[in-house]
Amino acid sequence: MWLYFLYGVFAGGRFRDYRSFVWINSGTANNITYNRWYFTENGYITTLQYSPSGSHVIVGHSSGLIQMRHGSTGTVLCTLRNVQFPPKPVYAIEYSMVEERVCYAACMDGAIYRIEIPNVVAPIEEPPLFCIRADPALESFNMQFYGSPGISSYSTPFITQRSPALSLGLTADQTKMAVGYGDSSIKVYDMETQETEQTYKVHKLRLQFIPKKLQRMHFGQVCALRCHKDRPYMFASAAWDKTLRIWDIRCQVGCVMTFEGVDVCSDSIDLNRDHCIAGSWQATEALTVWDLVARKRMNVIRVQNRRQDVDGEYIYACRYWNSSEYNRKGKYAIVGGSGTNCLEVINLHNRYISCSYPASGTVLAVASHGERVAFGGTAPVFNIASFHDPKHEKQTYHEEEIDIEYKESIILRDEDFM
């Protein structure tokens, strides 16, 4: 705590007064604020997405269950989609910036579901302690179903294909949707007509006749896809063929950049301005930053202050910190996986871990909004943590009066020394 003194004015041999200004370190601690446990029958958390306002977060499970939770406490507000029989995981959720209270989810059954989010008022300042909006019988697994139960009215199929849908992205102008499938194809749909505009796919038998440098398509499952927030024609994708590709819808070929050596096995890529980060499932050098202007790898993030007992990184989830006020330049990345047993907030500039949150299992999904970070994985628990950087804190000054006695000083003249 720093103390600054503002000295008063001496007049007539007396001290009038002075005030002190104290600088106080404001902000909340970097810790996990809420842990919400749930039934293991619901399946592990596969994807997370915060609403644009941050009031709630949409959670997708491996059983097909989609729930809406409170943005700061994690309380279940509504069940948007019931458990699917047989269970099919939901791998990606994307919000629509044009349609109010609408988001889209990519499911393993090959369908893209359009989810209408109910208007549930849950203030952030006074959050509810509990909320029951779903039928408890739908989440009861003691009863036997002789047929698949009806889908909730909040979720309706939007686009249906035979191949599993593993990744999803909406362009910046919200006119097109890019979907990555399990058959190594990427399809671009028109949002109004729901028809396929472009299909990027190559047959496996033709790959042996195409040189590796000229290959422009994925030949593995497209497990990650992310659209650029500012450029409506650009999106990035990663597949199990250990490649990261940048696509341009305006180009007839589609792929304009190909980066090799990225072993992405989940939705662990993100775009910010002219950079792209990718998290690979490997022991060392798993986090990389790619420059889209120079078309090359810019940095390999080798963290310097990680614990010594970590055997490997093995990243499953990787995102930029979604804070328009503090992270516009992409300084922080939120990374989680199966090797570190925690969620890490990494400073990409100095390659240091700014904060880490312990996780009881593998972290598969992460989302952030402002100072809140939500993450989950194989453990049946949904976590919400708070993150802030002391460098971004504003200095607040509080005035405090301090009483100090002042004694008149003796003035010596030259005549006293004579």
C-alpha positions as a Markdown table, in Angstrom:
| # | Residue | x | y | z |
|---|---|---|---|---|
| 1 | Met | 0.0 | 0.0 | 0.0 |
| 2 | Trp | 1.5 | 3.2 | -1.1 |
| 3 | Leu | 1.0 | 6.4 | 0.9 |
| 4 | Tyr | 1.2 | 9.9 | -0.6 |
| 5 | Phe | 1.3 | 13.0 | 1.5 |
| 6 | Leu | 0.0 | 16.3 | 0.4 |
| 7 | Tyr | 1.6 | 18.9 | 2.6 |
| 8 | Gly | -0.3 | 21.9 | 3.9 |
| 9 | Val | 0.6 | 25.5 | 4.0 |
| 10 | Phe | 2.5 | 27.0 | 6.9 |
| 11 | Ala | 1.2 | 30.4 | 7.9 |
| 12 | Gly | 1.8 | 32.5 | 11.0 |
| 13 | Gly | 3.9 | 29.8 | 12.6 |
| 14 | Arg | 1.0 | 27.3 | 12.6 |
| 15 | Phe | 0.1 | 24.2 | 10.6 |
| 16 | Arg | -3.3 | 24.4 | 9.0 |
| 17 | Asp | -4.0 | 20.8 | 7.9 |
| 18 | Tyr | -3.1 | 18.2 | 5.3 |
| 19 | Arg | -4.8 | 15.1 | 3.8 |
| 20 | Ser | -3.3 | 11.8 | 2.7 |
| 21 | Phe | -4.2 | 9.8 | -0.4 |
| 22 | Val | -4.0 | 6.0 | -0.1 |
| 23 | Trp | -3.8 | 3.8 | -3.2 |
| 24 | Ile | -5.9 | 0.6 | -2.6 |
| 25 | Asn | -5.5 | -2.5 | -4.7 |
| 26 | Ser | -9.1 | -3.3 | -5.9 |
| 27 | Gly | -10.5 | -6.3 | -7.6 |
| 28 | Thr | -11.4 | -9.9 | -6.8 |
| 29 | Ala | -9.2 | -12.8 | -6.2 |
| 30 | Asn | -8.4 | -15.3 | -8.9 |
| 31 | Asn | -10.2 | -18.4 | -7.7 |
| 32 | Ile | -13.0 | -20.7 | -8.5 |
| 33 | Thr | -16.2 | -19.1 | -7.3 |
| 34 | Tyr | -18.8 | -21.8 | -8.0 |
| 35 | Asn | -18.8 | -25.5 | -8.4 |
| 36 | Arg | -22.0 | -27.1 | -9.7 |
| 37 | Trp | -22.1 | -30.9 | -9.6 |
| 38 | Tyr | -24.6 | -32.8 | -11.7 |
| 39 | Phe | -25.5 | -36.5 | -12.4 |
| 40 | Thr | -22.9 | -38.5 | -14.2 |
| 41 | Glu | -25.7 | -39.9 | -16.4 |
| 42 | Asn | -25.9 | -36.5 | -18.1 |
| 43 | Gly | -22.5 | -37.1 | -19.6 |
| 44 | Tyr | -19.4 | -35.0 | -19.5 |
| 45 | Ile | -19.3 | -31.4 | -20.8 |
| 46 | Thr | -18.2 | -31.2 | -24.4 |
| 47 | Thr | -18.9 | -27.5 | -25.3 |
| 48 | Leu | -19.6 | -24.2 | -23.6 |
| 49 | Gln | -20.7 | -20.8 | -24.9 |
| 50 | Tyr | -21.5 | -17.5 | -23.1 |
| 51 | Ser | -24.3 | -15.3 | -24.3 |
| 52 | Pro | -23.2 | -12.0 | -25.8 |
| 53 | Ser | -24.4 | -10.2 | -22.7 |
| 54 | Gly | -22.9 | -12.7 | -20.3 |
| 55 | Ser | -26.1 | -13.3 | -18.4 |
| 56 | His | -26.2 | -17.0 | -19.1 |
| 57 | Val | -24.0 | -19.8 | -20.5 |
| 58 | Ile | -25.2 | -22.7 | -22.8 |
| 59 | Val | -23.7 | -26.1 | -21.8 |
| 60 | Gly | -23.6 | -29.1 | -24.1 |
| 61 | His | -23.1 | -32.6 | -22.8 |
| 62 | Ser | -22.0 | -35.9 | -24.4 |
| 63 | Ser | -25.5 | -37.4 | -23.9 |
| 64 | Gly | -27.1 | -34.7 | -26.1 |
| 65 | Leu | -28.3 | -32.7 | -23.1 |
| 66 | Ile | -28.2 | -28.9 | -23.6 |
| 67 | Gln | -28.8 | -26.7 | -20.5 |
| 68 | Met | -28.9 | -23.0 | -19.9 |
| 69 | Arg | -27.1 | -22.0 | -16.8 |
| 70 | His | -26.7 | -18.7 | -14.9 |
| 71 | Gly | -23.7 | -16.7 | -16.1 |
| 72 | Ser | -22.2 | -16.0 | -12.7 |
| 73 | Thr | -23.4 | -18.8 | -10.4 |
| 74 | Gly | -23.9 | -21.7 | -12.8 |
| 75 | Thr | -27.5 | -22.5 | -11.6 |
| 76 | Val | -29.5 | -24.4 | -14.1 |
| 77 | Leu | -32.2 | -22.1 | -15.5 |
| 78 | Cys | -33.7 | -24.3 | -18.2 |
| 79 | Thr | -33.2 | -27.5 | -20.1 |
| 80 | Leu | -33.1 | -26.6 | -23.8 |
| 81 | Arg | -32.7 | -30.2 | -25.1 |
| 82 | Asn | -33.3 | -33.4 | -23.3 |
| 83 | Val | -31.0 | -36.4 | -23.1 |
| 84 | Gln | -30.9 | -38.1 | -26.5 |
| 85 | Phe | -31.4 | -41.9 | -26.8 |
| 86 | Pro | -29.1 | -43.3 | -27.9 |
| 87 | Pro | -26.8 | -40.6 | -26.6 |
| 88 | Lys | -25.1 | -38.4 | -29.2 |
| 89 | Pro | -22.6 | -35.7 | -28.1 |
| 90 | Val | -23.0 | -32.1 | -28.8 |
| 91 | Tyr | -19.6 | -30.8 | -30.0 |
| 92 | Ala | -20.1 | -27.1 | -30.8 |
| 93 | Ile | -22.5 | -24.3 | -29.9 |
| 94 | Glu | -22.5 | -20.9 | -31.7 |
| 95 | Tyr | -24.6 | -17.8 | -30.9 |
| 96 | Ser | -26.4 | -15.9 | -33.6 |
| 97 | Met | -25.7 | -12.1 | -33.5 |
| 98 | Val | -28.7 | -11.3 | -35.8 |
| 99 | Glu | -31.5 | -13.4 | -34.3 |
| 100 | Glu | -32.3 | -12.5 | -30.7 |
| 101 | Arg | -32.0 | -15.4 | -28.2 |
| 102 | Val | -31.1 | -18.0 | -30.8 |
| 103 | Cys | -28.1 | -20.3 | -31.0 |
| 104 | Tyr | -27.0 | -23.3 | -33.1 |
| 105 | Ala | -25.6 | -26.6 | -31.9 |
| 106 | Ala | -23.7 | -29.3 | -33.9 |
| 107 | Cys | -24.5 | -32.8 | -32.9 |
| 108 | Met | -23.0 | -36.2 | -33.5 |
| 109 | Asp | -26.2 | -37.4 | -35.2 |
| 110 | Gly | -25.4 | -35.2 | -38.2 |
| 111 | Ala | -27.9 | -32.5 | -37.5 |
| 112 | Ile | -27.5 | -28.8 | -36.7 |
| 113 | Tyr | -30.1 | -27.8 | -34.2 |
| 114 | Arg | -31.6 | -24.3 | -33.9 |
| 115 | Ile | -32.2 | -23.6 | -30.2 |
| 116 | Glu | -34.5 | -20.9 | -29.1 |
| 117 | Ile | -33.4 | -19.5 | -25.8 |
| 118 | Pro | -36.3 | -18.7 | -23.4 |
| 119 | Asn | -36.5 | -15.2 | -21.9 |
| 120 | Val | -35.5 | -16.2 | -18.4 |
| 121 | Val | -34.7 | -13.1 | -16.3 |
| 122 | Ala | -31.8 | -13.9 | -14.0 |
| 123 | Pro | -29.9 | -10.8 | -12.8 |
| 124 | Ile | -26.2 | -11.0 | -12.3 |
| 125 | Glu | -26.2 | -8.7 | -9.2 |
| 126 | Glu | -28.8 | -10.9 | -7.3 |
| 127 | Pro | -28.5 | -14.4 | -8.8 |
| 128 | Pro | -31.0 | -17.1 | -7.9 |
| 129 | Leu | -29.9 | -19.8 | -5.5 |
| 130 | Phe | -31.9 | -22.5 | -7.4 |
| 131 | Cys | -34.2 | -22.6 | -10.3 |
| 132 | Ile | -36.3 | -25.5 | -11.7 |
| 133 | Arg | -37.6 | -24.9 | -15.2 |
| 134 | Ala | -37.5 | -28.4 | -16.6 |
| 135 | Asp | -39.6 | -31.4 | -16.0 |
| 136 | Pro | -37.9 | -33.6 | -13.4 |
| 137 | Ala | -39.2 | -36.7 | -15.0 |
| 138 | Leu | -37.2 | -36.0 | -18.1 |
| 139 | Glu | -33.9 | -36.3 | -16.2 |
| 140 | Ser | -35.0 | -39.4 | -14.2 |
| 141 | Phe | -33.2 | -42.5 | -15.4 |
| 142 | Asn | -35.1 | -44.9 | -13.3 |
| 143 | Met | -37.9 | -45.2 | -15.8 |
| 144 | Gln | -37.6 | -47.2 | -19.0 |
| 145 | Phe | -38.2 | -45.6 | -22.4 |
| 146 | Tyr | -39.7 | -47.9 | -25.0 |
| 147 | Gly | -39.2 | -45.2 | -27.7 |
| 148 | Ser | -37.1 | -42.2 | -27.9 |
| 149 | Pro | -38.7 | -39.3 | -26.0 |
| 150 | Gly | -39.8 | -36.2 | -27.8 |
| 151 | Ile | -37.3 | -33.4 | -28.4 |
| 152 | Ser | -37.8 | -30.2 | -26.3 |
| 153 | Ser | -39.7 | -27.4 | -28.1 |
| 154 | Tyr | -36.7 | -25.2 | -27.7 |
| 155 | Ser | -34.6 | -27.3 | -30.0 |
| 156 | Thr | -35.5 | -28.1 | -33.7 |
| 157 | Pro | -33.4 | -29.6 | -36.5 |
| 158 | Phe | -32.1 | -26.9 | -38.8 |
| 159 | Ile | -29.7 | -28.8 | -41.2 |
| 160 | Thr | -29.5 | -32.5 | -41.4 |
| 161 | Gln | -26.8 | -34.7 | -42.9 |
| 162 | Arg | -25.7 | -38.3 | -42.6 |
| 163 | Ser | -22.2 | -37.6 | -41.5 |
| 164 | Pro | -21.6 | -36.5 | -37.8 |
| 165 | Ala | -21.3 | -32.7 | -37.3 |
| 166 | Leu | -18.2 | -32.1 | -35.2 |
| 167 | Ser | -17.6 | -28.3 | -35.5 |
| 168 | Leu | -19.6 | -25.2 | -36.3 |
| 169 | Gly | -19.1 | -21.5 | -37.1 |
| 170 | Leu | -21.1 | -18.5 | -38.2 |
| 171 | Thr | -19.5 | -15.8 | -40.3 |
| 172 | Ala | -19.2 | -12.2 | -39.1 |
| 173 | Asp | -22.1 | -11.0 | -41.3 |
| 174 | Gln | -24.3 | -13.9 | -40.0 |
| 175 | Thr | -25.3 | -14.8 | -43.6 |
| 176 | Lys | -23.4 | -18.1 | -43.9 |
| 177 | Met | -22.7 | -21.1 | -41.7 |
| 178 | Ala | -19.6 | -23.3 | -42.0 |
| 179 | Val | -19.8 | -26.9 | -40.6 |
| 180 | Gly | -17.1 | -29.5 | -40.3 |
| 181 | Tyr | -18.1 | -33.1 | -40.6 |
| 182 | Gly | -16.6 | -36.5 | -39.6 |
| 183 | Asp | -16.1 | -37.5 | -43.3 |
| 184 | Ser | -13.4 | -34.8 | -43.6 |
| 185 | Ser | -15.7 | -32.4 | -45.5 |
| 186 | Ile | -16.5 | -28.7 | -44.8 |
| 187 | Lys | -19.8 | -27.3 | -46.1 |
| 188 | Val | -20.9 | -23.7 | -46.2 |
| 189 | Tyr | -24.6 | -23.1 | -45.9 |
| 190 | Asp | -26.8 | -20.1 | -46.6 |
| 191 | Met | -28.7 | -19.1 | -43.5 |
| 192 | Glu | -31.9 | -18.1 | -45.3 |
| 193 | Thr | -32.3 | -20.9 | -47.8 |
| 194 | Gln | -30.4 | -23.6 | -45.7 |
| 195 | Glu | -28.9 | -24.9 | -48.9 |
| 196 | Thr | -25.3 | -25.9 | -49.5 |
| 197 | Glu | -23.3 | -23.2 | -51.3 |
| 198 | Gln | -19.8 | -24.7 | -51.2 |
| 199 | Thr | -18.5 | -28.1 | -50.3 |
| 200 | Tyr | -14.8 | -28.6 | -49.6 |
| 201 | Lys | -14.0 | -32.3 | -49.8 |
| 202 | Val | -11.6 | -34.6 | -51.7 |
| 203 | His | -12.0 | -38.4 | -52.1 |
| 204 | Lys | -9.4 | -40.5 | -50.3 |
| 205 | Leu | -8.5 | -42.4 | -53.5 |
| 206 | Arg | -7.5 | -39.1 | -55.2 |
| 207 | Leu | -5.0 | -38.1 | -52.5 |
| 208 | Gln | -2.4 | -40.5 | -53.7 |
| 209 | Phe | -2.3 | -38.7 | -57.0 |
| 210 | Ile | -2.1 | -35.2 | -55.5 |
| 211 | Pro | 1.3 | -33.9 | -54.2 |
| 212 | Lys | 1.3 | -33.0 | -50.6 |
| 213 | Lys | 2.1 | -29.4 | -51.2 |
| 214 | Leu | -0.9 | -29.0 | -53.5 |
| 215 | Gln | -3.4 | -30.6 | -51.2 |
| 216 | Arg | -6.1 | -28.0 | -50.3 |
| 217 | Met | -8.6 | -30.2 | -48.5 |
| 218 | His | -8.7 | -32.1 | -45.2 |
| 219 | Phe | -8.5 | -35.9 | -45.2 |
| 220 | Gly | -9.3 | -36.3 | -41.5 |
| 221 | Gln | -12.2 | -35.5 | -39.2 |
| 222 | Val | -12.7 | -31.8 | -39.0 |
| 223 | Cys | -12.9 | -31.4 | -35.2 |
| 224 | Ala | -12.4 | -27.7 | -34.9 |
| 225 | Leu | -13.7 | -24.7 | -36.9 |
| 226 | Arg | -13.7 | -21.0 | -36.0 |
| 227 | Cys | -14.9 | -18.0 | -38.0 |
| 228 | His | -13.2 | -14.6 | -37.9 |
| 229 | Lys | -15.1 | -12.0 | -35.9 |
| 230 | Asp | -14.2 | -9.1 | -38.2 |
| 231 | Arg | -13.8 | -10.7 | -41.6 |
| 232 | Pro | -17.0 | -12.4 | -42.9 |
| 233 | Tyr | -15.1 | -14.3 | -45.6 |
| 234 | Met | -12.5 | -16.0 | -43.4 |
| 235 | Phe | -12.6 | -19.0 | -41.1 |
| 236 | Ala | -10.1 | -21.5 | -39.8 |
| 237 | Ser | -10.3 | -25.3 | -39.4 |
| 238 | Ala | -8.3 | -28.1 | -37.9 |
| 239 | Ala | -8.6 | -31.8 | -38.5 |
| 240 | Trp | -7.1 | -35.1 | -37.4 |
| 241 | Asp | -4.7 | -35.0 | -40.4 |
| 242 | Lys | -2.5 | -32.7 | -38.3 |
| 243 | Thr | -3.1 | -29.6 | -40.4 |
| 244 | Leu | -4.5 | -26.2 | -39.7 |
| 245 | Arg | -6.1 | -24.5 | -42.7 |
| 246 | Ile | -7.3 | -21.0 | -43.3 |
| 247 | Trp | -10.2 | -20.6 | -45.7 |
| 248 | Asp | -11.5 | -17.8 | -47.8 |
| 249 | Ile | -15.1 | -18.1 | -49.1 |
| 250 | Arg | -14.4 | -15.7 | -51.9 |
| 251 | Cys | -11.8 | -18.0 | -53.4 |
| 252 | Gln | -12.9 | -20.9 | -55.6 |
| 253 | Val | -10.3 | -23.2 | -54.1 |
| 254 | Gly | -11.3 | -22.2 | -50.6 |
| 255 | Cys | -8.1 | -23.0 | -48.7 |
| 256 | Val | -5.5 | -20.1 | -48.8 |
| 257 | Met | -3.1 | -21.2 | -46.1 |
| 258 | Thr | -2.0 | -24.6 | -44.8 |
| 259 | Phe | -0.1 | -25.0 | -41.5 |
| 260 | Glu | 1.3 | -28.5 | -40.8 |
| 261 | Gly | 2.3 | -30.1 | -37.5 |
| 262 | Val | -0.8 | -29.1 | -35.5 |
| 263 | Asp | -2.2 | -32.2 | -33.9 |
| 264 | Val | -5.6 | -30.9 | -32.9 |
| 265 | Cys | -8.0 | -33.5 | -31.5 |
| 266 | Ser | -10.7 | -31.2 | -30.2 |
| 267 | Asp | -12.2 | -27.7 | -30.6 |
| 268 | Ser | -8.9 | -26.0 | -29.6 |
| 269 | Ile | -8.4 | -23.2 | -32.1 |
| 270 | Asp | -9.3 | -19.5 | -32.0 |
| 271 | Leu | -8.8 | -16.4 | -34.1 |
| 272 | Asn | -8.0 | -12.8 | -33.1 |
| 273 | Arg | -7.2 | -10.1 | -35.6 |
| 274 | Asp | -4.2 | -11.4 | -37.6 |
| 275 | His | -3.3 | -14.3 | -35.3 |
| 276 | Cys | -4.5 | -17.8 | -34.7 |
| 277 | Ile | -3.8 | -20.0 | -31.7 |
| 278 | Ala | -3.9 | -23.8 | -31.7 |
| 279 | Gly | -3.7 | -26.3 | -28.9 |
| 280 | Ser | -2.3 | -29.7 | -29.8 |
| 281 | Trp | -2.6 | -33.0 | -28.0 |
| 282 | Gln | 1.1 | -33.6 | -27.4 |
| 283 | Ala | 3.4 | -33.5 | -24.4 |
| 284 | Thr | 5.5 | -30.5 | -25.2 |
| 285 | Glu | 5.2 | -27.4 | -27.4 |
| 286 | Ala | 1.4 | -27.9 | -27.6 |
| 287 | Leu | 0.4 | -24.3 | -27.8 |
| 288 | Thr | 1.4 | -22.4 | -30.9 |
| 289 | Val | 0.6 | -18.9 | -32.3 |
| 290 | Trp | 0.3 | -18.5 | -36.1 |
| 291 | Asp | 0.6 | -15.3 | -38.1 |
| 292 | Leu | -2.0 | -15.0 | -40.8 |
| 293 | Val | -0.2 | -12.1 | -42.5 |
| 294 | Ala | 3.3 | -13.6 | -42.7 |
| 295 | Arg | 1.7 | -17.1 | -43.2 |
| 296 | Lys | 4.0 | -18.8 | -40.8 |
| 297 | Arg | 4.3 | -19.9 | -37.2 |
| 298 | Met | 5.0 | -16.9 | -35.1 |
| 299 | Asn | 5.7 | -18.4 | -31.6 |
| 300 | Val | 5.8 | -21.7 | -29.8 |
| 301 | Ile | 4.6 | -21.0 | -26.2 |
| 302 | Arg | 7.0 | -22.8 | -23.9 |
| 303 | Val | 5.7 | -21.9 | -20.4 |
| 304 | Gln | 8.4 | -21.1 | -18.0 |
| 305 | Asn | 6.7 | -21.3 | -14.6 |
| 306 | Arg | 4.7 | -24.5 | -14.9 |
| 307 | Arg | 4.9 | -27.1 | -12.1 |
| 308 | Gln | 7.6 | -29.7 | -12.2 |
| 309 | Asp | 5.2 | -32.6 | -11.7 |
| 310 | Val | 3.4 | -32.1 | -15.0 |
| 311 | Asp | 4.1 | -34.9 | -17.4 |
| 312 | Gly | 2.7 | -33.2 | -20.5 |
| 313 | Glu | 0.3 | -30.6 | -21.8 |
| 314 | Tyr | -2.1 | -32.5 | -24.0 |
| 315 | Ile | -4.5 | -29.6 | -24.8 |
| 316 | Tyr | -8.2 | -30.2 | -25.5 |
| 317 | Ala | -9.6 | -26.7 | -25.1 |
| 318 | Cys | -7.9 | -23.4 | -26.1 |
| 319 | Arg | -9.5 | -20.0 | -26.4 |
| 320 | Tyr | -8.6 | -16.3 | -26.3 |
| 321 | Trp | -9.8 | -14.5 | -23.2 |
| 322 | Asn | -13.0 | -12.9 | -24.3 |
| 323 | Ser | -12.6 | -9.4 | -22.9 |
| 324 | Ser | -13.1 | -6.5 | -25.2 |
| 325 | Glu | -11.8 | -4.1 | -22.6 |
| 326 | Tyr | -8.5 | -5.8 | -21.6 |
| 327 | Asn | -7.7 | -8.4 | -24.2 |
| 328 | Arg | -8.3 | -6.8 | -27.6 |
| 329 | Lys | -4.8 | -7.5 | -28.8 |
| 330 | Gly | -5.0 | -11.2 | -27.8 |
| 331 | Lys | -2.5 | -11.2 | -24.9 |
| 332 | Tyr | -4.1 | -13.9 | -22.8 |
| 333 | Ala | -5.1 | -17.5 | -23.8 |
| 334 | Ile | -7.2 | -19.9 | -21.7 |
| 335 | Val | -5.9 | -23.4 | -22.0 |
| 336 | Gly | -7.0 | -26.8 | -20.6 |
| 337 | Gly | -6.4 | -30.4 | -21.2 |
| 338 | Ser | -5.6 | -33.8 | -19.7 |
| 339 | Gly | -1.9 | -33.3 | -18.7 |
| 340 | Thr | -1.8 | -30.4 | -16.3 |
| 341 | Asn | -5.0 | -31.3 | -14.3 |
| 342 | Cys | -5.9 | -27.6 | -14.2 |
| 343 | Leu | -7.1 | -24.7 | -16.4 |
| 344 | Glu | -4.4 | -22.2 | -17.2 |
| 345 | Val | -4.5 | -18.5 | -18.2 |
| 346 | Ile | -1.3 | -18.0 | -20.1 |
| 347 | Asn | 0.2 | -14.6 | -21.0 |
| 348 | Leu | 1.3 | -15.1 | -24.6 |
| 349 | His | 3.7 | -12.1 | -24.5 |
| 350 | Asn | 6.0 | -13.2 | -21.7 |
| 351 | Arg | 5.1 | -16.9 | -21.8 |
| 352 | Tyr | 4.1 | -17.1 | -18.1 |
| 353 | Ile | 1.0 | -18.6 | -16.4 |
| 354 | Ser | -0.9 | -15.7 | -15.0 |
| 355 | Cys | -3.4 | -17.9 | -13.1 |
| 356 | Ser | -4.3 | -21.6 | -12.9 |
| 357 | Tyr | -7.5 | -23.3 | -11.5 |
| 358 | Pro | -7.4 | -26.9 | -10.4 |
| 359 | Ala | -9.7 | -29.4 | -12.2 |
| 360 | Ser | -10.7 | -32.8 | -11.0 |
| 361 | Gly | -10.7 | -34.3 | -14.5 |
| 362 | Thr | -9.8 | -33.5 | -18.0 |
| 363 | Val | -10.9 | -30.1 | -19.2 |
| 364 | Leu | -12.7 | -30.4 | -22.5 |
| 365 | Ala | -14.5 | -27.1 | -22.9 |
| 366 | Val | -13.9 | -23.5 | -21.8 |
| 367 | Ala | -15.7 | -20.1 | -22.3 |
| 368 | Ser | -15.1 | -16.7 | -20.9 |
| 369 | His | -16.9 | -13.3 | -20.7 |
| 370 | Gly | -15.3 | -10.4 | -18.9 |
| 371 | Glu | -13.9 | -11.5 | -15.6 |
| 372 | Arg | -15.8 | -14.8 | -15.6 |
| 373 | Val | -14.3 | -18.1 | -16.9 |
| 374 | Ala | -16.5 | -21.2 | -17.2 |
| 375 | Phe | -15.0 | -24.7 | -17.8 |
| 376 | Gly | -15.9 | -28.3 | -17.6 |
| 377 | Gly | -14.9 | -31.8 | -18.8 |
| 378 | Thr | -15.0 | -35.4 | -17.8 |
| 379 | Ala | -15.6 | -34.8 | -14.1 |
| 380 | Pro | -19.3 | -34.2 | -13.3 |
| 381 | Val | -18.9 | -30.6 | -12.2 |
| 382 | Phe | -19.4 | -27.3 | -13.9 |
| 383 | Asn | -16.9 | -24.6 | -12.7 |
| 384 | Ile | -17.1 | -20.8 | -12.9 |
| 385 | Ala | -13.9 | -18.9 | -11.9 |
| 386 | Ser | -12.9 | -15.2 | -11.7 |
| 387 | Phe | -9.9 | -13.8 | -13.5 |
| 388 | His | -8.4 | -10.4 | -13.4 |
| 389 | Asp | -4.9 | -8.9 | -14.1 |
| 390 | Pro | -3.5 | -6.5 | -11.4 |
| 391 | Lys | -2.0 | -4.4 | -14.2 |
| 392 | His | -5.5 | -3.6 | -15.5 |
| 393 | Glu | -6.9 | -2.4 | -12.1 |
| 394 | Lys | -7.7 | 1.2 | -11.8 |
| 395 | Gln | -6.1 | 3.2 | -9.0 |
| 396 | Thr | -8.7 | 4.4 | -6.5 |
| 397 | Tyr | -7.8 | 7.1 | -3.9 |
| 398 | His | -9.5 | 7.5 | -0.6 |
| 399 | Glu | -9.0 | 10.7 | 1.5 |
| 400 | Glu | -8.1 | 10.2 | 5.1 |
| 401 | Glu | -7.4 | 12.9 | 7.6 |
| 402 | Ile | -4.3 | 12.4 | 9.8 |
| 403 | Asp | -3.9 | 14.5 | 12.9 |
| 404 | Ile | -0.3 | 15.5 | 13.6 |
| 405 | Glu | 0.8 | 17.9 | 16.3 |
| 406 | Tyr | 2.9 | 20.8 | 15.2 |
| 407 | Lys | 5.1 | 22.8 | 17.5 |
| 408 | Glu | 6.3 | 26.3 | 16.7 |
| 409 | Ser | 9.9 | 26.4 | 15.7 |
| 410 | Ile | 12.4 | 28.8 | 17.2 |
| 411 | Ile | 13.7 | 31.3 | 14.8 |
| 412 | Leu | 17.3 | 32.2 | 15.3 |
| 413 | Arg | 18.6 | 35.6 | 14.3 |
| 414 | Asp | 22.1 | 36.7 | 13.5 |
| 415 | Glu | 22.1 | 38.9 | 16.6 |
| 416 | Asp | 21.9 | 35.8 | 18.9 |
| 417 | Phe | 25.4 | 34.7 | 17.6 |
| 418 | Met | 27.0 | 38.0 | 18.3 |
